[in-house]
Amino acid sequence: MKIICNICQKEIDDVNLDQEKGIATCIACNNSFDYKFQVESTKSVKRAEVVLPNSIKLKECDDCLHLEYIWRGSQLIFLTPFSIAWIMIPIMFYLNNLPIENSLLVKSYMIFHIVLGAILVYYCLAGFFNKTKIIVSRGLLSVKDIPLSFFRNVDIVNDELDQLYAKEKVVHGRKRSISWSSYEVHAITKLDKHFRLVAGLHNVKQALYIEQELESYLGIVDRVVIGEIQR
């Protein structure tokens, strides 16, 4: 297998590998690093099967695979009333003819308030009505968000795919003690480029199931990837 420098991405010659210590030395940038994780990442693994989650629909035919993920999640219970209350503030100003100070700062704030409110409402509408469709057919893996676009549609030729993996995305609030997670499915091409296929999954099993079904259909041998969700 090829050992790649984690700094300059140059291939390491065998003579520069210390197999006893597991240390590689790159003569291009004089970097020494532990290369054992690259060896581990090439090993195939046998993992427990993930059952079909309720929020995902599966349709498999002779020459295609359809996976459909429904966005609707519990976060909308809290986000929807907050978004409505937020957007109602400038609406109430307008309906009641309440005066707005002739100040650039105040006007700028109101514009920001309206724009952010529109984004929140758009996100809530997408949460209620959107689906992510994953279609594998005619040599192409296609991922699309419909009916409301989030400009993250992906098309990848199947022959270019080398590996798929699921990962957790953790977002921290202003107080570091408050955080929340979502889950994503990523692809690695044979040219070692990483693409995010699906984002915003609410449950770890959703991400693992999508990875599992795509790898099974495409005949991709599951291998360990650094940073992926452990099963």
TORKE-851366 format. One line per 4 residues: number of its first residue (from 1); for each residue x, y, z of N, C-alpha, C, O. Coordinates in Angstrom, 1 decimal. Layout:
BEGIN
NUM> X Y Z X Y Z X Y Z X Y Z  ...
end
This chain:
BEGIN
1> 0.8 -1.2 0.0 0.0 0.0 0.0 0.9 1.2 0.0 2.0 1.2 0.4  0.3 2.4 -0.4 1.0 3.6 -0.4 0.9 4.3 0.9 -0.2 4.4 1.5  2.0 4.8 1.4 2.0 5.7 2.6 2.2 7.1 2.2 3.2 7.4 1.5  1.3 8.0 2.6 1.3 9.4 2.1 1.7 10.3 3.3 1.2 10.1 4.4
5> 2.5 11.3 3.0 2.9 12.2 4.1 1.6 13.0 4.5 0.9 13.5 3.6  1.4 13.2 5.8 0.2 13.9 6.2 0.4 15.4 6.2 -0.5 16.2 6.5  1.6 15.9 5.7 1.9 17.4 5.6 1.8 17.8 4.1 1.0 18.6 3.7  2.7 17.2 3.3 2.8 17.6 1.9 2.1 16.7 0.9 2.1 16.9 -0.3
9> 1.6 15.6 1.4 0.8 14.6 0.6 1.7 13.9 -0.4 1.2 13.4 -1.4  3.0 13.8 -0.2 3.9 13.1 -1.1 4.0 11.6 -0.6 3.8 11.3 0.5  4.2 10.7 -1.6 4.3 9.3 -1.3 5.7 9.0 -0.7 6.7 9.5 -1.1  5.6 8.2 0.4 6.9 7.8 1.1 7.5 6.5 0.5 6.8 5.5 0.4
13> 8.8 6.6 0.2 9.4 5.4 -0.2 9.6 4.4 0.9 9.7 4.8 2.1  9.6 3.1 0.5 9.8 2.0 1.5 11.0 2.2 2.4 11.0 1.8 3.6  12.1 2.7 1.8 13.3 2.8 2.6 13.2 3.8 3.7 14.1 3.9 4.6  12.2 4.7 3.6 12.0 5.7 4.7 10.9 5.3 5.7 10.4 6.2 6.4
17> 10.6 4.0 5.7 9.7 3.5 6.7 10.4 2.7 7.8 11.1 1.7 7.5  10.2 3.1 9.0 10.7 2.3 10.1 9.6 1.4 10.6 8.7 1.8 11.4  9.6 0.1 10.1 8.5 -0.8 10.4 8.4 -1.2 11.8 7.3 -1.5 12.3  9.5 -1.2 12.5 9.5 -1.6 13.9 8.8 -0.6 14.8 8.0 -0.9 15.7
21> 9.1 0.7 14.5 8.5 1.8 15.3 7.2 2.3 14.7 6.4 3.1 15.3  7.0 2.0 13.4 5.8 2.5 12.7 5.9 4.0 12.4 4.9 4.7 12.3  7.1 4.4 12.1 7.4 5.8 11.8 7.8 6.0 10.4 8.7 5.3 9.9  7.2 7.0 9.7 7.6 7.3 8.3 8.3 8.6 8.3 7.9 9.5 9.0
25> 9.3 8.8 7.4 10.0 10.1 7.3 9.9 10.5 5.8 10.2 9.8 4.9  9.4 11.7 5.7 9.2 12.3 4.3 10.4 13.1 4.0 10.7 14.1 4.7  11.1 12.8 2.9 12.3 13.5 2.6 12.0 14.8 1.9 12.8 15.7 1.7  10.7 15.0 1.4 10.3 16.2 0.7 10.2 17.4 1.7 10.5 18.5 1.4
29> 9.6 17.1 2.9 9.4 18.2 3.8 10.0 17.9 5.2 9.8 18.6 6.1  10.8 16.8 5.3 11.4 16.4 6.5 10.5 16.2 7.7 10.8 16.5 8.8  9.3 15.7 7.4 8.3 15.4 8.4 8.3 13.9 8.8 8.4 13.0 7.9  8.3 13.7 10.1 8.2 12.3 10.6 6.9 12.1 11.3 6.4 13.0 12.1
33> 6.2 11.0 11.0 4.9 10.8 11.6 4.6 9.3 11.7 5.2 8.4 11.1  3.6 9.0 12.5 3.1 7.6 12.7 2.2 7.2 11.6 1.2 7.8 11.4  2.6 6.2 10.8 1.9 5.8 9.6 1.0 4.6 9.9 0.4 4.1 8.9  0.9 4.1 11.1 0.1 2.9 11.4 -1.4 3.1 11.1 -2.1 2.2 10.7
37> -1.9 4.4 11.3 -3.3 4.6 11.1 -3.6 4.5 9.6 -4.7 4.1 9.3  -2.7 4.8 8.7 -2.9 4.6 7.3 -3.0 3.1 6.9 -3.8 2.7 6.1  -2.2 2.3 7.6 -2.3 0.9 7.4 -3.6 0.3 7.9 -4.2 -0.5 7.2  -4.0 0.8 9.1 -5.3 0.3 9.7 -6.5 0.7 8.8 -7.5 0.0 8.7
41> -6.4 1.9 8.1 -7.5 2.4 7.3 -7.7 1.5 6.1 -8.8 1.6 5.4  -6.8 0.7 5.7 -6.9 -0.2 4.5 -7.5 -1.5 4.9 -7.9 -2.3 3.9  -7.7 -1.8 6.1 -8.2 -3.1 6.5 -9.7 -3.1 6.4 -10.4 -2.2 6.9  -10.3 -4.2 5.9 -11.7 -4.3 5.8 -12.3 -4.7 7.2 -11.5 -5.3 8.0
45> -13.5 -4.3 7.5 -14.1 -4.6 8.8 -15.5 -5.2 8.6 -16.2 -4.9 7.6  -15.8 -6.1 9.5 -17.2 -6.7 9.5 -18.0 -6.1 10.6 -17.6 -6.2 11.8  -19.0 -5.4 10.3 -19.8 -4.6 11.3 -21.2 -5.2 11.4 -21.7 -5.8 10.5  -21.8 -4.9 12.5 -23.2 -5.3 12.8 -24.1 -4.6 11.8 -24.0 -3.4 11.5
49> -25.1 -5.3 11.3 -26.1 -4.8 10.3 -27.0 -3.8 11.0 -27.5 -4.0 12.1  -27.3 -2.7 10.3 -28.2 -1.6 10.8 -29.5 -1.8 10.2 -29.6 -1.9 9.0  -30.6 -1.9 11.0 -31.9 -2.1 10.4 -32.5 -0.8 9.8 -32.0 0.3 10.2  -33.5 -0.9 9.0 -34.0 0.3 8.3 -34.7 1.2 9.3 -35.7 0.8 9.9
53> -34.3 2.5 9.5 -34.9 3.4 10.3 -36.3 3.9 9.8 -36.5 3.8 8.5  -37.2 4.3 10.6 -38.5 4.7 10.2 -38.5 5.9 9.2 -39.4 6.0 8.4  -37.5 6.8 9.4 -37.5 8.0 8.6 -36.9 7.8 7.2 -36.8 8.8 6.4  -36.5 6.6 6.8 -35.8 6.3 5.6 -36.7 5.3 4.8 -37.1 4.3 5.3
57> -36.9 5.6 3.5 -37.6 4.6 2.6 -36.6 4.0 1.6 -35.7 4.7 1.1  -36.6 2.7 1.4 -35.7 2.0 0.5 -36.5 1.4 -0.6 -37.5 0.7 -0.4  -36.0 1.6 -1.8 -36.6 0.9 -3.0 -35.4 0.5 -3.9 -34.6 1.2 -4.3  -35.4 -0.8 -4.1 -34.3 -1.4 -4.8 -34.8 -2.2 -6.0 -35.8 -3.0 -5.9
61> -34.3 -1.9 -7.2 -34.7 -2.6 -8.4 -33.5 -3.2 -9.1 -32.4 -3.2 -8.5  -33.7 -3.8 -10.3 -32.6 -4.5 -11.0 -31.4 -3.6 -11.3 -30.3 -4.0 -11.2  -31.7 -2.3 -11.7 -30.6 -1.5 -12.1 -30.6 -0.1 -11.4 -30.0 0.8 -11.9  -31.2 -0.1 -10.2 -31.1 1.2 -9.5 -31.4 0.9 -8.0 -31.9 -0.1 -7.6
65> -31.0 1.9 -7.2 -31.3 1.9 -5.8 -31.7 3.3 -5.4 -31.1 4.3 -5.7  -32.9 3.3 -4.7 -33.5 4.6 -4.2 -33.5 4.6 -2.7 -34.1 3.7 -2.1  -32.9 5.6 -2.1 -33.0 5.9 -0.7 -33.6 7.3 -0.5 -33.2 8.2 -1.1  -34.6 7.4 0.4 -35.3 8.6 0.6 -35.3 8.9 2.1 -35.9 8.2 2.8
69> -34.7 10.0 2.5 -34.7 10.4 3.9 -35.6 11.6 4.1 -35.5 12.7 3.4  -36.6 11.5 5.0 -37.5 12.5 5.3 -37.0 13.4 6.5 -36.6 12.9 7.5  -36.9 14.7 6.2 -36.2 15.6 7.1 -36.9 15.7 8.5 -36.3 15.9 9.5  -38.2 15.7 8.5 -39.0 16.1 9.6 -38.5 15.5 10.9 -38.4 14.3 11.1
73> -38.1 16.4 11.9 -37.6 16.0 13.2 -38.1 16.7 14.3 -38.9 17.7 14.2  -37.8 16.3 15.5 -38.3 16.8 16.8 -37.9 18.3 17.0 -38.5 19.0 17.8  -36.8 18.7 16.4 -36.3 20.1 16.6 -37.3 21.1 16.1 -37.3 22.3 16.5  -38.2 20.7 15.2 -39.2 21.7 14.7 -40.2 22.1 15.7 -40.8 23.1 15.6
77> -40.4 21.2 16.7 -41.3 21.5 17.8 -40.9 22.8 18.5 -41.8 23.6 18.9  -39.6 23.1 18.7 -39.1 24.3 19.3 -38.8 25.4 18.3 -39.0 26.6 18.6  -38.3 25.0 17.2 -37.8 26.0 16.2 -39.0 26.7 15.5 -38.9 27.9 15.3  -40.1 26.0 15.3 -41.2 26.6 14.5 -41.8 27.8 15.3 -42.0 28.9 14.7
81> -42.3 27.6 16.6 -42.8 28.8 17.3 -41.8 29.9 17.5 -42.2 31.1 17.5  -40.6 29.6 17.7 -39.6 30.6 17.8 -39.4 31.4 16.5 -39.4 32.7 16.6  -39.5 30.8 15.4 -39.4 31.4 14.1 -40.6 32.3 13.8 -40.4 33.4 13.3  -41.7 31.8 14.2 -43.0 32.6 14.0 -42.9 33.9 14.9 -43.2 35.0 14.4
85> -42.5 33.7 16.1 -42.4 34.9 17.0 -41.4 35.9 16.5 -41.6 37.1 16.6  -40.3 35.4 16.0 -39.2 36.2 15.5 -39.7 37.1 14.3 -39.5 38.3 14.2  -40.4 36.4 13.4 -40.8 37.1 12.1 -42.0 38.0 12.4 -42.2 39.0 11.6  -42.7 37.8 13.5 -43.9 38.6 13.8 -43.5 40.0 14.3 -44.3 40.9 14.2
89> -42.3 40.2 14.8 -41.9 41.5 15.4 -41.9 42.6 14.3 -42.6 43.6 14.6  -41.2 42.4 13.2 -41.3 43.5 12.2 -42.7 43.6 11.6 -43.1 44.7 11.2  -43.4 42.5 11.5 -44.8 42.5 11.0 -45.7 43.4 11.8 -46.5 44.1 11.4  -45.6 43.2 13.2 -46.4 44.0 14.1 -46.0 45.5 14.0 -46.9 46.3 14.1
93> -44.8 45.8 13.8 -44.4 47.2 13.6 -45.1 47.8 12.4 -45.6 48.9 12.4  -45.1 47.0 11.3 -45.8 47.5 10.1 -47.3 47.6 10.2 -47.9 48.6 9.8  -47.9 46.6 10.8 -49.4 46.6 10.9 -49.9 47.6 11.8 -51.0 48.2 11.6  -49.2 47.9 12.9 -49.6 48.9 13.9 -49.0 50.3 13.6 -49.1 51.2 14.4
97> -48.3 50.5 12.5 -47.7 51.8 12.1 -46.8 52.3 13.2 -46.8 53.5 13.5  -46.1 51.4 13.9 -45.2 51.9 15.0 -44.0 52.6 14.4 -43.4 52.1 13.4  -43.6 53.7 15.0 -42.5 54.5 14.4 -41.2 53.8 14.6 -40.9 53.2 15.6  -40.3 53.9 13.6 -38.9 53.4 13.7 -38.0 54.6 13.6 -38.1 55.4 12.7
101> -37.1 54.7 14.6 -36.2 55.8 14.7 -35.4 56.0 13.4 -35.0 55.0 12.7  -35.3 57.3 13.0 -34.5 57.5 11.8 -33.0 57.4 12.0 -32.3 58.4 12.0  -32.6 56.2 12.3 -31.2 55.9 12.6 -30.8 54.7 11.7 -31.5 53.7 11.5  -29.6 54.9 11.2 -29.0 53.8 10.3 -28.9 52.5 11.1 -29.1 51.4 10.5
105> -28.5 52.6 12.3 -28.2 51.5 13.1 -29.5 50.7 13.4 -29.6 49.5 13.2  -30.6 51.4 13.7 -31.9 50.8 13.9 -32.5 50.2 12.7 -33.0 49.0 12.7  -32.4 50.9 11.5 -32.9 50.4 10.3 -32.1 49.1 9.8 -32.6 48.2 9.3  -30.8 49.2 10.1 -29.9 48.0 9.7 -30.3 46.8 10.6 -30.3 45.7 10.1
109> -30.6 47.1 11.9 -31.0 46.0 12.7 -32.3 45.4 12.2 -32.5 44.1 12.2  -33.3 46.2 11.8 -34.6 45.7 11.4 -34.4 44.9 10.1 -35.1 43.8 9.9  -33.5 45.3 9.2 -33.3 44.6 8.0 -32.7 43.2 8.3 -33.1 42.2 7.8  -31.7 43.2 9.2 -31.1 42.0 9.7 -32.1 41.1 10.3 -32.1 39.8 10.1
113> -33.0 41.6 11.1 -34.0 40.9 11.8 -35.0 40.2 10.8 -35.3 39.0 10.9  -35.3 40.9 9.7 -36.2 40.4 8.7 -35.5 39.3 7.9 -36.1 38.2 7.6  -34.3 39.5 7.5 -33.5 38.5 6.7 -33.3 37.2 7.5 -33.6 36.1 7.0  -32.9 37.4 8.8 -32.8 36.2 9.6 -34.1 35.5 9.8 -34.1 34.2 9.8
117> -35.2 36.2 10.0 -36.5 35.6 10.1 -36.9 34.8 8.9 -37.4 33.7 9.0  -36.6 35.4 7.7 -36.9 34.7 6.5 -36.1 33.4 6.4 -36.6 32.3 5.9  -34.9 33.4 6.8 -34.0 32.2 6.8 -34.6 31.1 7.7 -34.6 30.0 7.4  -35.0 31.6 8.9 -35.6 30.6 9.9 -36.9 30.0 9.3 -37.1 28.8 9.5
121> -37.7 30.8 8.7 -39.0 30.3 8.2 -38.7 29.3 7.0 -39.3 28.3 6.9  -37.7 29.7 6.2 -37.4 28.8 5.1 -36.9 27.4 5.6 -37.2 26.4 5.1  -36.0 27.5 6.6 -35.5 26.2 7.2 -36.6 25.4 7.8 -36.6 24.2 7.7  -37.6 26.0 8.5 -38.7 25.3 9.1 -39.6 24.7 8.0 -40.0 23.5 8.1
125> -39.8 25.4 6.9 -40.6 24.8 5.8 -39.9 23.6 5.2 -40.5 22.6 4.9  -38.6 23.8 5.1 -37.8 22.6 4.5 -37.9 21.5 5.5 -38.0 20.3 5.1  -37.8 21.7 6.8 -37.9 20.7 7.8 -39.2 19.9 7.7 -39.3 18.7 8.0  -40.3 20.6 7.4 -41.6 19.9 7.3 -41.8 19.2 6.0 -42.4 18.1 6.0
129> -41.3 19.8 4.9 -41.7 19.2 3.6 -40.5 18.6 2.8 -40.8 17.8 1.9  -39.3 18.8 3.2 -38.2 18.4 2.4 -37.8 16.9 2.6 -38.1 16.3 3.6  -37.2 16.3 1.5 -36.7 15.0 1.5 -35.3 15.1 0.8 -35.1 15.9 -0.1  -34.5 14.2 1.2 -33.2 14.0 0.5 -33.3 12.7 -0.3 -33.5 11.6 0.3
133> -33.2 12.7 -1.6 -33.2 11.6 -2.4 -31.8 11.1 -2.8 -31.1 11.9 -3.4  -31.5 9.9 -2.6 -30.2 9.3 -3.0 -30.5 8.2 -4.0 -31.2 7.2 -3.7  -30.1 8.4 -5.2 -30.4 7.5 -6.3 -29.1 7.0 -7.0 -28.2 7.8 -7.3  -28.9 5.7 -7.0 -27.8 5.1 -7.7 -28.3 4.4 -9.0 -29.0 3.4 -8.8
137> -27.9 4.9 -10.1 -28.4 4.3 -11.4 -27.5 4.7 -12.5 -27.0 5.8 -12.5  -27.4 3.9 -13.5 -26.7 4.2 -14.8 -25.3 4.7 -14.5 -24.8 5.7 -15.1  -24.6 4.1 -13.5 -23.2 4.5 -13.2 -23.0 5.8 -12.4 -21.9 6.2 -12.3  -24.1 6.3 -11.9 -24.0 7.6 -11.2 -24.7 7.6 -9.8 -25.8 7.0 -9.7
141> -24.1 8.2 -8.8 -24.7 8.4 -7.5 -25.1 9.8 -7.4 -24.3 10.7 -7.5  -26.4 10.0 -7.2 -27.0 11.4 -7.2 -27.7 11.6 -5.9 -28.5 10.8 -5.4  -27.4 12.8 -5.3 -28.1 13.2 -4.0 -28.7 14.5 -4.2 -28.0 15.5 -4.6  -30.0 14.6 -4.0 -30.7 15.9 -4.2 -31.7 16.2 -3.0 -32.3 15.3 -2.5
145> -31.7 17.5 -2.6 -32.7 17.9 -1.6 -33.9 18.5 -2.3 -33.7 19.4 -3.2  -35.1 18.0 -2.0 -36.3 18.5 -2.7 -37.4 18.6 -1.7 -37.4 17.9 -0.7  -38.4 19.5 -1.9 -38.6 20.5 -3.0 -37.8 21.8 -2.8 -37.6 22.5 -3.8  -37.4 22.1 -1.6 -36.7 23.3 -1.3 -35.2 23.1 -1.4 -34.7 22.2 -0.6
149> -34.5 23.8 -2.2 -33.1 23.6 -2.4 -32.2 24.2 -1.3 -32.5 25.2 -0.7  -31.1 23.5 -0.9 -30.1 24.0 0.0 -28.8 24.0 -0.7 -27.7 24.1 -0.1  -28.8 23.9 -2.1 -27.6 24.1 -2.9 -26.4 23.2 -2.5 -25.3 23.6 -2.5  -26.8 21.9 -2.2 -25.8 21.0 -1.8 -26.0 19.6 -2.5 -25.6 18.6 -2.0
153> -26.6 19.7 -3.7 -26.8 18.5 -4.5 -25.4 18.0 -5.0 -24.5 18.7 -5.3  -25.3 16.6 -5.1 -24.1 16.0 -5.5 -24.3 14.9 -6.5 -25.3 14.2 -6.5  -23.4 14.9 -7.5 -23.4 13.8 -8.5 -22.0 13.3 -8.6 -21.1 14.0 -8.9  -21.8 12.0 -8.4 -20.5 11.3 -8.4 -20.6 10.1 -9.3 -21.5 9.3 -9.1
157> -19.7 9.9 -10.2 -19.6 8.7 -11.0 -19.2 7.5 -10.1 -18.3 7.6 -9.3  -20.0 6.4 -10.2 -19.8 5.3 -9.3 -18.4 4.7 -9.3 -17.8 4.4 -8.3  -17.8 4.7 -10.5 -16.4 4.1 -10.6 -15.4 5.0 -9.9 -14.2 4.5 -9.7  -15.7 6.2 -9.6 -14.7 7.1 -8.9 -14.7 6.9 -7.4 -13.8 7.4 -6.7
161> -15.8 6.2 -6.9 -15.9 6.0 -5.4 -15.0 5.0 -4.9 -14.8 3.9 -5.5  -14.3 5.3 -3.8 -13.4 4.3 -3.1 -14.0 3.9 -1.8 -13.8 2.7 -1.4  -14.6 4.8 -1.0 -15.1 4.5 0.3 -16.2 5.4 0.8 -16.2 6.6 0.3  -17.1 4.9 1.6 -18.1 5.8 2.2 -17.9 5.7 3.7 -17.5 4.6 4.3
165> -18.3 6.7 4.5 -18.2 6.7 5.9 -19.2 7.7 6.5 -19.5 8.7 5.9  -19.6 7.4 7.7 -20.5 8.3 8.5 -19.7 9.0 9.6 -18.9 8.4 10.2  -20.1 10.3 9.8 -19.4 11.0 10.9 -20.4 11.9 11.6 -21.4 12.2 11.2  -20.0 12.2 12.8 -20.8 13.1 13.7 -20.3 14.5 13.6 -19.1 14.8 13.6
169> -21.3 15.5 13.5 -20.9 16.9 13.5 -21.5 17.5 14.8 -22.7 17.5 15.0  -20.6 18.0 15.6 -21.0 18.6 16.9 -20.9 20.1 16.8 -19.9 20.7 16.4  -22.0 20.8 17.2 -22.1 22.2 17.2 -22.2 22.7 18.7 -23.1 22.2 19.4  -21.3 23.6 19.1 -21.3 24.1 20.5 -22.0 25.5 20.5 -21.9 26.3 19.6
173> -22.8 25.7 21.6 -23.5 27.0 21.8 -22.5 28.0 22.4 -21.3 27.7 22.5  -23.0 29.1 22.7 -22.1 30.1 23.3 -21.5 29.6 24.6 -20.3 29.9 24.9  -22.3 28.9 25.4 -21.8 28.2 26.5 -21.3 26.8 26.1 -22.1 26.0 25.6  -20.0 26.5 26.3 -19.4 25.3 25.8 -20.1 24.1 26.4 -20.0 23.0 25.9
177> -20.8 24.3 27.5 -21.5 23.1 28.1 -22.7 22.7 27.3 -23.3 21.6 27.5  -23.2 23.5 26.4 -24.4 23.3 25.6 -23.9 22.9 24.2 -23.2 23.7 23.5  -24.3 21.7 23.7 -23.9 21.3 22.3 -25.0 20.4 21.8 -25.8 19.8 22.5  -25.0 20.2 20.5 -25.9 19.3 19.9 -25.3 18.7 18.6 -24.3 19.3 18.1
181> -25.7 17.5 18.3 -25.1 16.7 17.2 -26.0 16.5 16.0 -27.2 16.4 16.2  -25.4 16.4 14.9 -26.1 15.9 13.7 -25.1 15.0 13.0 -24.0 14.9 13.4  -25.6 14.2 12.0 -24.8 13.2 11.4 -24.8 13.3 9.9 -25.7 13.8 9.3  -23.7 12.9 9.3 -23.4 13.1 7.9 -22.9 11.8 7.3 -22.3 11.0 8.0
185> -23.1 11.7 6.0 -22.5 10.6 5.2 -21.5 11.2 4.2 -21.9 12.1 3.4  -20.3 10.8 4.2 -19.3 11.3 3.3 -18.8 10.2 2.3 -18.9 9.0 2.6  -18.2 10.7 1.2 -17.6 9.8 0.2 -16.2 10.1 0.0 -15.8 11.3 0.1  -15.4 9.1 -0.3 -14.0 9.3 -0.6 -13.8 8.8 -2.0 -14.1 7.6 -2.3
189> -13.2 9.6 -2.9 -13.0 9.1 -4.3 -11.6 8.4 -4.4 -10.8 8.5 -3.4  -11.3 7.8 -5.5 -10.1 7.1 -5.7 -8.9 8.1 -5.8 -7.7 7.7 -5.7  -9.2 9.4 -6.0 -8.2 10.4 -6.0 -8.1 11.1 -4.6 -7.4 12.1 -4.5  -8.7 10.4 -3.6 -8.6 10.8 -2.2 -9.3 12.2 -2.0 -8.9 13.0 -1.1
193> -10.3 12.5 -2.7 -11.1 13.7 -2.5 -12.4 13.3 -1.6 -13.0 12.2 -1.8  -12.7 14.2 -0.7 -13.8 13.9 0.2 -15.0 14.7 -0.2 -14.9 15.9 -0.4  -16.2 14.1 -0.2 -17.4 14.8 -0.6 -18.5 14.5 0.5 -18.6 13.4 1.0  -19.2 15.5 0.9 -20.3 15.3 1.8 -21.5 14.9 1.0 -22.0 15.7 0.1
197> -22.1 13.8 1.2 -23.3 13.3 0.5 -24.6 13.8 1.1 -25.4 14.3 0.5  -24.7 13.5 2.4 -25.9 13.8 3.2 -25.5 14.4 4.5 -24.6 14.1 5.1  -26.3 15.5 4.8 -26.0 16.2 6.1 -27.3 16.4 6.9 -28.4 16.2 6.3  -27.2 16.8 8.1 -28.4 17.1 8.9 -29.2 15.9 9.4 -30.4 16.1 9.8
201> -28.6 14.7 9.4 -29.3 13.6 9.9 -29.4 13.7 11.4 -28.5 14.1 12.1  -30.6 13.3 12.0 -30.9 13.5 13.4 -30.4 12.3 14.2 -30.3 12.4 15.5  -30.2 11.1 13.6 -30.0 9.9 14.3 -28.8 9.2 13.7 -28.6 9.1 12.5  -27.9 8.7 14.6 -26.7 8.0 14.1 -27.1 6.8 13.2 -26.3 6.5 12.3
205> -28.2 6.1 13.5 -28.5 4.9 12.8 -28.9 5.3 11.3 -28.8 4.5 10.4  -29.4 6.5 11.1 -29.8 7.0 9.8 -28.5 7.0 8.9 -28.5 6.6 7.8  -27.5 7.6 9.5 -26.2 7.8 8.7 -25.6 6.4 8.5 -25.1 6.2 7.4  -25.5 5.6 9.5 -24.9 4.2 9.3 -25.7 3.4 8.3 -25.1 2.6 7.6
209> -27.0 3.5 8.3 -27.8 2.7 7.4 -27.6 3.2 6.0 -27.4 2.3 5.1  -27.5 4.5 5.7 -27.3 5.0 4.4 -25.9 4.5 3.9 -25.8 4.0 2.8  -24.9 4.6 4.7 -23.6 4.1 4.4 -23.6 2.6 4.1 -23.0 2.2 3.1  -24.2 1.9 4.9 -24.3 0.4 4.8 -25.0 0.0 3.4 -24.4 -0.8 2.7
213> -26.1 0.6 3.1 -26.8 0.2 1.9 -26.1 0.7 0.6 -26.1 -0.1 -0.4  -25.5 1.8 0.6 -24.8 2.3 -0.5 -23.5 1.4 -0.8 -23.3 1.0 -1.9  -22.8 1.1 0.3 -21.6 0.2 0.1 -22.0 -1.1 -0.4 -21.4 -1.7 -1.2  -23.1 -1.7 0.1 -23.6 -3.0 -0.3 -24.0 -3.0 -1.7 -23.6 -3.9 -2.5
217> -24.7 -2.0 -2.2 -25.2 -2.0 -3.6 -24.1 -1.7 -4.5 -24.0 -2.3 -5.6  -23.1 -0.9 -4.1 -22.0 -0.5 -5.0 -20.9 -1.5 -5.0 -19.9 -1.4 -5.7  -20.9 -2.5 -4.0 -19.9 -3.5 -3.9 -18.6 -2.9 -3.3 -17.5 -3.4 -3.6  -18.7 -1.9 -2.5 -17.6 -1.3 -1.8 -17.3 -2.0 -0.5 -18.2 -2.2 0.3
221> -16.1 -2.5 -0.3 -15.6 -3.1 0.9 -15.5 -2.1 2.0 -14.7 -1.2 1.8  -16.2 -2.3 3.1 -16.1 -1.3 4.2 -14.8 -1.4 4.9 -14.3 -2.5 5.3  -14.1 -0.2 5.0 -12.8 -0.1 5.7 -12.9 1.0 6.8 -13.8 1.8 6.8  -12.0 0.9 7.7 -11.9 1.9 8.8 -11.4 3.2 8.2 -10.5 3.2 7.4
225> -12.1 4.3 8.5 -11.8 5.6 8.1 -11.6 6.5 9.4 -12.4 6.5 10.3  -10.5 7.2 9.4 -10.2 8.0 10.6 -11.3 9.1 10.7 -11.6 9.8 9.8  -11.9 9.2 12.0 -12.9 10.2 12.3 -14.3 9.7 12.0 -15.2 10.5 12.3  -14.5 8.5 11.5 -15.8 8.0 11.3 -16.5 7.6 12.6 -15.9 7.4 13.6
229> -17.8 7.4 12.5 -18.6 6.9 13.7 -18.3 5.4 13.9 -18.3 4.6 12.9  -18.0 5.1 15.1 -17.7 3.6 15.4 -19.0 2.9 15.6 -19.9 3.3 16.2  -19.0 1.7 15.0 -20.1 0.8 15.2 -19.8 -0.4 16.1 -20.6 -1.3 16.3
end
